[in-house]
Amino acid sequence: MKFVAFERSKQGTGASRRLRRSGRVPGIVFGGSADPVSIELDHNALWHAVQKEAFHASILDMELNGQVQKVLLRDVQYHPFKPQVLHVDFQRVDDKTRLRKKIPLHFINAENSPAVKVDKCLVNHVVNEIEIECLATQLPEFIEVDLGEAVKGQSIHASDLKLPAGVKIVTHGKPNPTIATLVEPVEEVIAAPVAAAADDKKGKKKK
């Protein structure tokens, strides 16, 4: 994905506030051998971009001052209740950049699994994203979790995922975290109206 950014000369809280009122978003691009650069972007174009999953988990082409740089979205700050982006951070990357990044999980084929198709189990997504480590050039947009062979009571763990070449999972102390579980649906049991039945009998005896 490609987007256009413009170098930002004025900085500070007041300048950022005025920038937002004019329909722009302040940001910064850092990393690599160059110094950090303050930038600004068109808000509407950025807002549409951040709605796309790929904008958050893929290498982007940023055009700045007529030159295209490879960058990765590192942080987005949103307004607490308005549909507005307040600030964005981008990191410059190249073929040698090694990074850690959370990427989304795509769960597929659940409806064809024995657990769901035969035993009517429910799929419980324990996590919907996972942190990985890899070279920037090897960064996948997402990782698929194939549930096609899942059976009742099974738990899907990080070790069950098929990872692209050069990609490894960052577990933060948990050796093999759970990704999803296949659980039987809970049947709702309606209690018999015992008290009402007892009152009924008492009423009949009095008659």
C-alpha positions as a LaTeX table, in Angstrom:
\begin{tabular}{lrrr}
\hline
Residue & $x$ (\AA) & $y$ (\AA) & $z$ (\AA) \\
\hline
Met1 & 0.00 & 0.00 & 0.00 \\
Lys2 & 1.19 & 3.51 & $-0.81$ \\
Phe3 & 0.39 & 6.83 & 0.85 \\
Val4 & 1.63 & 10.41 & 0.67 \\
Ala5 & 3.05 & 12.34 & 3.62 \\
Phe6 & 4.31 & 15.92 & 3.88 \\
Glu7 & 7.12 & 17.27 & 6.02 \\
Arg8 & 5.81 & 19.25 & 9.00 \\
Ser9 & 7.66 & 22.42 & 9.98 \\
Lys10 & 5.62 & 23.65 & 12.95 \\
Gln11 & 5.56 & 21.52 & 16.08 \\
Gly12 & 4.05 & 21.66 & 19.54 \\
Thr13 & 0.58 & 21.14 & 21.03 \\
Gly14 & $-0.91$ & 24.33 & 19.58 \\
Ala15 & 0.45 & 23.63 & 16.10 \\
Ser16 & $-0.87$ & 20.06 & 16.19 \\
Arg17 & $-4.30$ & 21.29 & 17.26 \\
Arg18 & $-4.45$ & 23.77 & 14.38 \\
Leu19 & $-3.26$ & 21.06 & 12.01 \\
Arg20 & $-6.09$ & 18.74 & 13.05 \\
Arg21 & $-8.65$ & 21.51 & 12.61 \\
Ser22 & $-7.45$ & 21.92 & 9.03 \\
Gly23 & $-8.09$ & 18.24 & 8.28 \\
Arg24 & $-4.51$ & 17.01 & 8.68 \\
Val25 & $-2.90$ & 14.53 & 11.08 \\
Pro26 & 0.51 & 15.05 & 12.72 \\
Gly27 & 2.93 & 12.15 & 12.76 \\
Ile28 & 6.55 & 11.10 & 12.84 \\
Val29 & 8.76 & 8.72 & 10.88 \\
Phe30 & 11.86 & 7.31 & 12.58 \\
Gly31 & 14.40 & 4.52 & 12.30 \\
Gly32 & 17.11 & 3.58 & 9.83 \\
Ser33 & 20.17 & 5.76 & 9.33 \\
Ala34 & 18.23 & 9.03 & 8.95 \\
Asp35 & 17.01 & 11.35 & 11.71 \\
Pro36 & 13.36 & 11.31 & 12.80 \\
Val37 & 11.15 & 13.54 & 10.65 \\
Ser38 & 7.89 & 15.19 & 11.70 \\
Ile39 & 5.22 & 14.65 & 9.06 \\
Glu40 & 1.57 & 15.42 & 8.36 \\
Leu41 & $-1.04$ & 13.46 & 6.40 \\
Asp42 & $-4.51$ & 14.08 & 5.00 \\
His43 & $-6.95$ & 12.89 & 7.66 \\
Asn44 & $-9.66$ & 11.46 & 5.40 \\
Ala45 & $-7.20$ & 9.43 & 3.34 \\
Leu46 & $-5.50$ & 8.17 & 6.52 \\
Trp47 & $-8.83$ & 7.35 & 8.19 \\
His48 & $-9.84$ & 5.11 & 5.27 \\
Ala49 & $-6.39$ & 3.48 & 5.29 \\
Val50 & $-6.42$ & 2.59 & 9.00 \\
Gln51 & $-9.72$ & 0.74 & 8.53 \\
Lys52 & $-7.84$ & $-1.80$ & 6.39 \\
Glu53 & $-6.11$ & $-4.66$ & 8.13 \\
Ala54 & $-3.19$ & $-4.63$ & 5.69 \\
Phe55 & $-2.29$ & $-1.05$ & 6.66 \\
His56 & $-1.46$ & $-2.25$ & 10.19 \\
Ala57 & 0.50 & $-5.40$ & 9.33 \\
Ser58 & 2.40 & $-4.90$ & 6.10 \\
Ile59 & 5.29 & $-2.86$ & 4.70 \\
Leu60 & 4.00 & 0.43 & 3.29 \\
Asp61 & 5.37 & 2.77 & 0.63 \\
Met62 & 5.45 & 6.31 & 2.01 \\
Glu63 & 6.06 & 9.13 & $-0.48$ \\
Leu64 & 7.75 & 12.07 & 1.25 \\
Asn65 & 9.37 & 15.00 & $-0.58$ \\
Gly66 & 9.15 & 13.09 & $-3.86$ \\
Gln67 & 10.97 & 10.02 & $-2.49$ \\
Val68 & 9.42 & 6.69 & $-1.59$ \\
Gln69 & 10.47 & 5.05 & 1.67 \\
Lys70 & 9.56 & 1.63 & 3.07 \\
Val71 & 7.85 & 2.08 & 6.44 \\
Leu72 & 5.82 & 0.16 & 8.98 \\
Leu73 & 2.94 & 1.61 & 11.00 \\
Arg74 & 4.04 & 1.52 & 14.63 \\
Asp75 & 1.34 & 3.41 & 16.53 \\
Val76 & $-2.00$ & 5.12 & 15.96 \\
Gln77 & $-3.63$ & 7.41 & 18.51 \\
Tyr78 & $-7.40$ & 7.85 & 18.17 \\
His79 & $-9.77$ & 10.41 & 19.64 \\
Pro80 & $-11.64$ & 8.92 & 22.66 \\
Phe81 & $-15.07$ & 9.16 & 21.02 \\
Lys82 & $-14.81$ & 10.92 & 17.63 \\
Pro83 & $-13.91$ & 9.03 & 14.42 \\
Gln84 & $-10.58$ & 10.86 & 14.30 \\
Val85 & $-6.90$ & 9.94 & 14.18 \\
Leu86 & $-4.83$ & 12.20 & 16.44 \\
His87 & $-1.28$ & 11.04 & 15.70 \\
Val88 & 0.63 & 8.32 & 13.82 \\
Asp89 & 4.12 & 6.84 & 14.11 \\
Phe90 & 5.96 & 5.09 & 11.27 \\
Gln91 & 9.25 & 3.19 & 11.34 \\
Arg92 & 11.62 & 3.09 & 8.36 \\
Val93 & 12.57 & $-0.46$ & 7.39 \\
Asp94 & 14.88 & $-2.18$ & 4.89 \\
Asp95 & 15.99 & $-5.70$ & 4.02 \\
Lys96 & 18.09 & $-5.93$ & 7.21 \\
Thr97 & 15.51 & $-4.59$ & 9.66 \\
Arg98 & 14.44 & $-7.21$ & 12.19 \\
Leu99 & 11.25 & $-6.43$ & 14.03 \\
Arg100 & 8.55 & $-7.63$ & 16.38 \\
Lys101 & 4.95 & $-6.98$ & 15.45 \\
Lys102 & 1.48 & $-8.17$ & 16.40 \\
Ile103 & $-0.40$ & $-9.50$ & 13.41 \\
Pro104 & $-3.99$ & $-10.78$ & 13.06 \\
Leu105 & $-5.04$ & $-14.42$ & 13.01 \\
His106 & $-7.52$ & $-15.59$ & 10.36 \\
Phe107 & $-9.56$ & $-18.61$ & 11.48 \\
Ile108 & $-10.65$ & $-20.76$ & 8.53 \\
Asn109 & $-12.60$ & $-23.99$ & 7.84 \\
Ala110 & $-14.25$ & $-24.15$ & 11.27 \\
Glu111 & $-17.61$ & $-24.97$ & 9.67 \\
Asn112 & $-16.08$ & $-28.07$ & 8.02 \\
Ser113 & $-14.44$ & $-29.48$ & 11.16 \\
Pro114 & $-15.79$ & $-32.60$ & 12.89 \\
Ala115 & $-16.11$ & $-30.53$ & 16.07 \\
Val116 & $-18.53$ & $-28.03$ & 14.52 \\
Lys117 & $-20.13$ & $-30.08$ & 11.73 \\
Val118 & $-20.77$ & $-33.27$ & 13.72 \\
Asp119 & $-20.61$ & $-32.36$ & 17.41 \\
Lys120 & $-22.03$ & $-28.82$ & 17.09 \\
Cys121 & $-19.17$ & $-27.38$ & 19.13 \\
Leu122 & $-18.45$ & $-23.68$ & 19.47 \\
Val123 & $-15.11$ & $-22.17$ & 18.51 \\
Asn124 & $-13.69$ & $-20.04$ & 21.30 \\
His125 & $-11.06$ & $-17.60$ & 19.97 \\
Val126 & $-8.70$ & $-17.17$ & 22.93 \\
Val127 & $-6.62$ & $-14.62$ & 20.96 \\
Asn128 & $-7.23$ & $-12.87$ & 17.64 \\
Glu129 & $-3.68$ & $-11.67$ & 17.07 \\
Ile130 & $-0.20$ & $-12.90$ & 17.87 \\
Glu131 & 3.23 & $-11.29$ & 18.19 \\
Ile132 & 5.89 & $-12.48$ & 15.79 \\
Glu133 & 9.54 & $-11.75$ & 15.08 \\
Cys134 & 11.02 & $-11.68$ & 11.57 \\
Leu135 & 12.82 & $-9.59$ & 9.00 \\
Ala136 & 10.70 & $-6.72$ & 7.68 \\
Thr137 & 10.72 & $-8.27$ & 4.22 \\
Gln138 & 9.23 & $-11.51$ & 5.63 \\
Leu139 & 6.37 & $-9.86$ & 7.53 \\
Pro140 & 3.07 & $-11.62$ & 6.76 \\
Glu141 & $-0.19$ & $-9.62$ & 6.74 \\
Phe142 & $-1.84$ & $-12.39$ & 8.77 \\
Ile143 & $-1.47$ & $-16.01$ & 9.85 \\
Glu144 & $-4.15$ & $-18.58$ & 9.07 \\
Val145 & $-5.46$ & $-20.92$ & 11.74 \\
Asp146 & $-6.91$ & $-23.91$ & 9.89 \\
Leu147 & $-9.62$ & $-25.57$ & 12.01 \\
Gly148 & $-10.70$ & $-28.05$ & 9.32 \\
Glu149 & $-9.52$ & $-31.10$ & 11.30 \\
Ala150 & $-10.42$ & $-29.86$ & 14.78 \\
Val151 & $-12.34$ & $-32.27$ & 17.03 \\
Lys152 & $-14.50$ & $-31.84$ & 20.13 \\
Gly153 & $-12.57$ & $-30.73$ & 23.20 \\
Gln154 & $-9.41$ & $-29.90$ & 21.24 \\
Ser155 & $-7.25$ & $-26.89$ & 22.03 \\
Ile156 & $-5.25$ & $-25.20$ & 19.27 \\
His157 & $-1.85$ & $-23.98$ & 20.45 \\
Ala158 & 0.83 & $-21.72$ & 19.00 \\
Ser159 & 2.87 & $-24.78$ & 18.04 \\
Asp160 & 0.01 & $-25.90$ & 15.75 \\
Leu161 & 0.29 & $-22.82$ & 13.53 \\
Lys162 & 1.95 & $-23.06$ & 10.14 \\
Leu163 & 4.36 & $-20.13$ & 10.03 \\
Pro164 & 5.92 & $-18.60$ & 6.92 \\
Ala165 & 9.67 & $-19.02$ & 6.43 \\
Gly166 & 11.76 & $-16.91$ & 8.79 \\
Val167 & 8.87 & $-16.11$ & 11.12 \\
Lys168 & 8.82 & $-17.13$ & 14.78 \\
Ile169 & 6.29 & $-16.50$ & 17.54 \\
Val170 & 7.15 & $-14.34$ & 20.55 \\
Thr171 & 5.56 & $-16.00$ & 23.58 \\
His172 & 6.64 & $-13.75$ & 26.50 \\
Gly173 & 7.32 & $-16.59$ & 28.91 \\
Lys174 & 4.41 & $-18.82$ & 27.86 \\
Pro175 & 6.01 & $-21.74$ & 26.00 \\
Asn176 & 2.95 & $-22.72$ & 23.98 \\
Pro177 & $-0.04$ & $-20.38$ & 24.45 \\
Thr178 & $-3.57$ & $-21.46$ & 23.53 \\
Ile179 & $-5.00$ & $-19.91$ & 20.36 \\
Ala180 & $-8.50$ & $-21.42$ & 20.28 \\
Thr181 & $-10.61$ & $-24.14$ & 21.89 \\
Leu182 & $-13.51$ & $-26.27$ & 20.62 \\
Val183 & $-16.15$ & $-26.46$ & 23.33 \\
Glu184 & $-19.54$ & $-28.16$ & 23.53 \\
Pro185 & $-22.51$ & $-25.79$ & 23.58 \\
Val186 & $-24.02$ & $-25.28$ & 27.02 \\
Glu187 & $-27.62$ & $-26.43$ & 27.15 \\
Glu188 & $-29.92$ & $-24.13$ & 29.03 \\
Val189 & $-31.89$ & $-26.06$ & 31.64 \\
Ile190 & $-35.21$ & $-24.51$ & 32.59 \\
Ala191 & $-36.02$ & $-25.30$ & 36.21 \\
Ala192 & $-39.50$ & $-26.69$ & 36.86 \\
Pro193 & $-41.76$ & $-24.25$ & 38.74 \\
Val194 & $-41.71$ & $-26.31$ & 41.96 \\
Ala195 & $-43.00$ & $-23.55$ & 44.22 \\
Ala196 & $-45.90$ & $-22.77$ & 41.92 \\
Ala197 & $-46.85$ & $-26.44$ & 41.72 \\
Ala198 & $-46.78$ & $-26.72$ & 45.53 \\
Asp199 & $-49.07$ & $-23.68$ & 45.92 \\
Asp200 & $-51.43$ & $-25.25$ & 43.39 \\
Lys201 & $-51.73$ & $-28.39$ & 45.49 \\
Lys202 & $-52.37$ & $-26.42$ & 48.66 \\
Gly203 & $-55.11$ & $-24.49$ & 46.96 \\
Lys204 & $-56.81$ & $-27.68$ & 45.78 \\
Lys205 & $-56.70$ & $-29.21$ & 49.32 \\
Lys206 & $-58.37$ & $-26.13$ & 50.85 \\
Lys207 & $-61.27$ & $-26.51$ & 48.44 \\
\hline
\end{tabular}
